[in-house]
């Protein structure tokens, strides 16, 4: 207003002020322009405002450090208004009033809405929280009940998994998967224990029988030497079985230590075939080898030799006279594969999925010496190198074992 006063005069200021008051609504805003004698030069329509006092001491320059004076007054109808007192230029006062009726109404409506909405919100939030807590606790309670039953030996129990898809359901699925694993391990331990007990019983009985017979019938130096030799032989078998079981357990738990070095797998395959050549010739079995001149691989020499020997030993053991065994080594960029195919008795379909289990022996292999640990150990070594063993077999026609070992850089 001051700049407009300096440029266009007091009449322009009065016109602008009155126009703005009327645009806001004469019952909502009023404007008065006065001179220093407190004479009203111009004002908006004051009919709806009643008496508004003019007190000269309340007018002060608008650029003063405390700013213009603002008073809150109450009209005759009880409505509150804010009234500003200030100066414009030299010799003129301005008084501007604004009704607080709409603000009060808005505040009242807000309070009414808030006072109604808050209890409803609290009630809905409480019900929702109760529902979520009940659902969550029901899942936890189900887990607790199942855990208590399992602690009493009911390993077949499982937690019911609902289709909610929340964290509790994921926890239930994980819990059930853990139970499946535990039950499988317990069943495996039970099977291994029974197998060990059975396999330990025979050699211990033989050792005891030999000693008892010598004591009852009298014994000579030769008898003692023979008994000692048989005892050593039986102990070696027992130690071999126990060591194999320990190595398999280490591999399954991930604790098998692999002492890797660079190897020539072609040389290892040919050496293994040479070792079993005599056993194959005794049964008139044709043992063929097909391998590149040199195949480099980084792995544990001792364990890989044992893996190949176990597979070859089975092939020679279960291939009848006049049969054929073919060993093939293939070299690829990211892996090597060792295939041992024989024309032996083959494996029955019901036994095929169990042949890598510890101490498992199919019906056809029960008459053949062994502990049922050779293939289990071979698979454990393959797993420890990040590989696997695949098998295909047709009863009466033969079996094919394929060892796939990834190169360390491709794992």
C-alpha positions in Angstrom: 0.0 0.0 0.0 2.8 2.4 0.8 4.4 2.1 -2.6 0.9 2.6 -4.2 0.4 5.7 -2.0 3.7 7.2 -3.1 3.0 6.5 -6.8 -0.8 7.0 -7.2 -2.0 8.7 -4.1 -4.4 8.0 -1.4 -7.4 7.6 -3.7 -5.8 4.7 -5.4 -5.0 3.1 -2.1 -8.6 3.5 -0.9 -10.0 2.0 -4.2 -7.7 -1.0 -4.0 -8.4 -1.7 -0.3 -12.2 -1.4 -0.8 -12.1 -3.7 -3.8 -10.2 -6.4 -2.0 -12.5 -6.3 1.0 -15.6 -6.6 -1.2 -14.0 -9.5 -3.1 -13.5 -11.4 0.1 -17.0 -10.5 1.3 -18.1 -7.4 3.2 -19.3 -9.7 6.1 -16.0 -11.4 6.3 -13.4 -8.5 5.9 -13.6 -4.8 6.4 -11.1 -2.0 5.7 -10.9 1.6 7.0 -8.5 4.3 5.8 -8.0 7.2 8.2 -5.9 10.3 8.5 -3.9 11.3 11.6 -6.9 13.2 12.9 -8.6 9.8 13.1 -11.1 10.9 10.4 -12.3 8.1 8.2 -11.3 8.8 4.6 -12.7 5.6 3.2 -14.2 2.3 4.4 -15.9 -0.8 3.2 -19.5 -1.7 4.0 -19.7 -1.8 7.8 -23.4 -2.6 8.2 -22.8 -6.2 9.4 -19.9 -5.4 11.7 -21.5 -3.1 14.3 -19.3 -0.9 16.4 -15.6 -1.3 15.9 -13.6 1.1 18.2 -10.8 3.4 16.9 -8.0 3.8 19.4 -5.1 6.0 18.1 -2.5 4.6 20.5 -2.9 1.2 18.8 -1.7 2.4 15.4 2.0 2.1 14.8 4.2 2.0 11.7 4.0 -1.4 9.9 7.8 -1.4 9.5 8.3 -1.0 13.3 10.3 -3.8 14.9 7.2 -5.1 16.7 5.1 -4.9 13.5 1.5 -3.8 13.3 -0.8 -4.3 16.3 -3.4 -7.1 16.0 -6.3 -7.3 18.5 -8.9 -9.9 18.9 -12.4 -8.5 19.5 -15.8 -10.0 20.1 -18.7 -8.6 18.1 -22.2 -8.1 19.5 -23.3 -11.4 18.1 -20.5 -13.1 20.0 -18.4 -13.8 16.9 -14.6 -13.1 17.3 -12.7 -11.0 14.8 -9.0 -10.1 14.4 -8.4 -6.4 13.9 -5.0 -5.0 12.5 -3.9 -1.4 13.2 -1.1 0.1 11.1 0.1 3.1 9.1 0.7 3.6 5.4 3.0 6.3 4.4 3.0 9.6 6.3 -0.3 10.8 7.7 -2.6 7.8 7.1 -3.8 4.9 9.1 -5.3 1.6 8.0 -7.6 -0.7 10.0 -8.3 -4.2 8.7 -10.7 -6.7 10.3 -11.3 -10.3 9.5 -14.1 -12.6 10.9 -13.0 -15.8 12.5 -16.4 -17.4 12.1 -15.3 -19.8 9.3 -12.1 -20.8 11.1 -14.1 -21.5 14.2 -16.7 -23.5 12.3 -13.9 -25.4 10.6 -12.2 -26.1 13.9 -15.5 -27.2 15.4 -16.2 -29.5 12.5 -12.7 -30.9 12.8 -13.1 -31.5 16.5 -16.5 -33.2 15.9 -15.0 -35.5 13.2 -11.9 -36.2 15.2 -13.9 -37.1 18.3 -16.1 -39.4 16.3 -13.4 -41.0 14.2 -10.8 -41.6 16.9 -12.9 -44.1 18.9 -13.9 -45.9 15.8 -10.3 -46.0 14.6 -9.2 -47.3 18.1 -11.9 -49.9 18.0 -11.1 -51.1 14.5 -7.3 -51.1 15.2 -7.9 -53.0 18.4 -10.0 -55.7 16.6 -7.5 -55.9 13.8 -4.6 -56.2 16.3 -6.5 -58.9 18.2 -7.2 -60.8 15.0 -3.5 -60.6 13.8 -2.2 -61.5 17.3 -4.6 -64.5 17.6 -3.7 -65.7 14.1 0.0 -65.3 14.8 -0.2 -66.9 18.3 -2.3 -69.8 16.9 0.6 -70.6 14.4 3.2 -70.4 17.2 1.0 -72.5 19.5 0.8 -75.2 16.7 4.6 -75.1 16.4 4.9 -75.4 20.2 2.5 -78.4 20.4 4.3 -80.2 17.5 7.7 -79.5 19.1 6.4 -81.0 22.4 5.1 -84.1 20.7 8.4 -84.5 18.8 10.3 -84.2 22.1 8.3 -87.2 23.3 9.5 -89.2 20.3 6.6 -88.7 17.8 8.9 -87.8 14.9 6.0 -88.4 12.3 4.2 -85.3 13.6 4.0 -82.2 11.3 2.7 -78.7 11.6 -0.4 -77.9 9.6 0.5 -75.4 6.9 -2.3 -73.0 5.9 -2.4 -71.0 2.7 -1.9 -67.6 4.3 1.6 -67.1 2.9 2.8 -65.1 5.9 6.0 -65.5 7.9 4.4 -68.0 10.3 3.4 -70.3 7.4 6.9 -70.0 6.0 8.2 -70.9 9.4 5.9 -73.9 9.5 7.1 -75.1 6.1 10.7 -74.7 7.2 10.0 -76.5 10.4 8.3 -79.4 8.6 11.3 -79.6 6.2 13.6 -79.8 9.2 11.5 -82.6 10.6 11.6 -84.5 7.4 15.4 -84.2 7.5 15.6 -85.2 11.1 13.3 -88.2 10.6 15.4 -89.2 7.6 18.6 -89.0 9.6 17.1 -90.9 12.5 15.9 -93.6 10.1 19.3 -93.7 8.5 21.0 -93.9 11.9 18.7 -96.7 12.9 19.5 -98.6 9.6 23.2 -98.0 10.0 23.1 -99.2 13.6 21.3 -102.3 12.7 23.6 -102.9 9.8 26.7 -102.4 11.9 25.4 -104.7 14.6 24.7 -107.3 12.0 28.1 -106.9 10.2 30.0 -106.8 13.5 28.3 -109.9 14.8 29.7 -112.3 12.1 33.4 -111.5 12.4 33.3 -111.3 16.1 31.5 -114.6 16.3 34.1 -116.2 14.0 37.0 -114.8 16.1 35.3 -116.1 19.3 34.5 -119.5 17.7 38.1 -120.0 16.5 39.5 -119.1 20.0 36.9 -121.3 21.8 37.6 -124.3 19.5 41.4 -124.0 20.1 40.9 -123.8 23.8 38.6 -126.9 23.9 40.6 -129.1 21.6 44.1 -128.0 22.6 46.3 -125.9 20.3 49.7 -126.0 18.9 52.0 -123.3 17.6 50.5 -123.7 14.2 47.0 -123.4 15.5 47.9 -120.2 17.4 49.5 -118.7 14.2 46.4 -119.6 12.2 44.1 -118.1 14.8 46.2 -115.0 14.9 46.1 -114.7 11.1 42.3 -115.1 11.0 41.9 -112.6 13.8 44.0 -110.0 12.0 42.1 -110.6 8.8 38.7 -110.2 10.5 40.0 -107.1 12.3 41.1 -105.6 9.0 37.6 -106.1 7.6 36.1 -104.4 10.7 38.5 -101.5 10.5 37.8 -101.1 6.8 34.1 -101.0 7.4 34.4 -98.5 10.3 36.7 -96.2 8.3 34.4 -96.3 5.3 31.4 -95.4 7.6 33.4 -92.5 9.1 34.4 -91.1 5.7 30.8 -91.3 4.5 29.6 -89.5 7.6 32.2 -86.8 7.1 31.1 -86.3 3.6 27.4 -86.1 4.5 28.1 -83.6 7.2 30.3 -81.5 5.0 33.4 -82.1 7.2 35.3 -84.3 4.7 38.7 -82.8 4.3 39.8 -82.7 0.6 43.6 -82.5 0.0 43.5 -81.4 -3.6 46.3 -81.4 -6.1 46.7 -81.5 -9.9 46.2 -85.0 -11.2 46.4 -86.9 -14.5 43.0 -88.6 -14.5 43.9 -90.6 -17.6 46.9 -92.2 -15.7 44.6 -92.8 -12.7 42.0 -94.6 -14.8 44.5 -96.7 -16.6 46.3 -97.6 -13.3 43.0 -98.7 -11.7 42.1 -100.9 -14.7 45.6 -102.4 -14.6 45.0 -103.2 -10.9 41.8 -105.1 -11.7 43.0 -106.7 -14.9 44.1 -109.9 -13.1 40.7 -110.3 -11.4 38.9 -109.7 -14.6 41.1 -112.3 -16.5 40.4 -114.9 -13.8 36.7 -114.6 -14.8 37.5 -114.3 -18.5 36.1 -110.8 -18.4 37.1 -108.3 -21.1 38.2 -105.0 -19.4 38.5 -102.2 -21.9 39.8 -98.6 -21.3 39.1 -95.5 -23.4 40.7 -92.3 -22.2 42.6 -89.3 -23.7 46.3 -89.2 -23.4 46.2 -86.6 -20.6 43.4 -85.1 -18.6 44.2 -82.6 -15.9 42.0 -82.4 -12.8 42.3 -80.7 -9.4 41.2 -83.1 -6.6 42.0 -85.5 -3.8 44.1 -88.3 -5.3 43.6 -90.8 -2.6 39.8 -90.4 -2.4 39.3 -90.4 -6.1 41.4 -93.6 -6.4 39.1 -95.2 -3.8 36.0 -94.0 -5.6 37.1 -95.5 -9.0 38.3 -98.7 -7.3 35.0 -99.2 -5.6 33.0 -98.8 -8.8 35.4 -101.1 -10.7 35.4 -103.7 -7.9 31.6 -103.9 -8.1 31.7 -104.2 -11.9 34.2 -107.1 -11.7 32.4 -108.7 -8.8 28.9 -108.8 -10.4 29.9 -109.5 -14.0 29.7 -113.2 -14.9 32.4 -115.1 -16.7 32.9 -114.1 -20.3 31.4 -110.7 -19.7 32.6 -107.3 -20.6 33.5 -104.1 -18.7 34.2 -100.8 -20.5 35.7 -97.8 -18.7 35.5 -94.4 -20.6 37.0 -91.1 -19.5 35.7 -88.0 -21.2 37.1 -84.5 -20.9 34.9 -81.4 -21.2 35.7 -77.7 -20.6 33.8 -77.5 -17.4 33.8 -81.1 -16.1 35.1 -84.6 -16.6 33.0 -87.8 -16.6 34.0 -91.4 -15.9 31.7 -94.1 -17.2 31.9 -97.8 -16.1 29.6 -100.0 -18.1 29.3 -103.8 -17.5 27.3 -106.7 -18.9 26.7 -108.1 -15.4 23.6 -109.1 -13.5 22.1 -105.6 -13.4 20.2 -104.1 -10.5 16.5 -104.7 -9.8 14.2 -101.6 -10.2 13.2 -101.8 -6.5 16.9 -101.7 -5.5 18.1 -99.0 -7.9 17.1 -96.1 -5.6 18.8 -97.6 -2.6 22.1 -98.8 -3.8 23.9 -95.6 -2.5 22.5 -96.1 1.0 25.0 -97.2 3.6 25.0 -101.0 4.3 22.3 -101.6 1.7 22.6 -104.8 -0.2 20.1 -106.0 -2.8 18.9 -109.6 -2.9 21.3 -110.5 -5.7 24.3 -109.2 -3.8 23.7 -110.9 -0.4 25.6 -114.0 -1.5 28.6 -111.9 -2.6 31.2 -110.8 0.0 31.0 -107.2 1.0 29.6 -104.7 3.5 27.4 -102.6 1.2 29.5 -99.5 1.7 31.5 -99.3 -1.6 29.0 -97.3 -3.6 28.0 -95.1 -0.6 31.7 -94.1 -0.2 32.1 -93.5 -3.9 29.1 -91.2 -3.9 30.4 -89.4 -0.8 33.7 -88.7 -2.6 31.9 -87.5 -5.7 29.7 -85.1 -3.5 32.8 -83.9 -1.7 34.2 -82.8 -5.1 30.9 -81.1 -6.1 29.9 -84.0 -8.4 27.4 -86.8 -8.6 27.1 -90.4 -9.7 24.4 -91.4 -12.1 23.3 -95.1 -12.7 21.4 -96.9 -15.3 20.7 -100.6 -15.1 18.7 -103.4 -16.7 18.4 -106.7 -14.8 20.2 -109.4 -16.8 21.9 -107.0 -19.1 24.2 -104.9 -17.0 24.7 -101.6 -15.4 26.3 -98.2 -16.3 27.7 -95.9 -13.6 28.7 -92.4 -14.7 30.7 -90.1 -12.4 30.4 -86.4 -13.2 33.0 -84.2 -11.6 32.9 -80.4 -12.3 36.2 -78.6 -12.5 36.8 -76.4 -9.5 36.7 -73.1 -11.5 33.2 -74.0 -12.8 31.6 -74.9 -9.4 
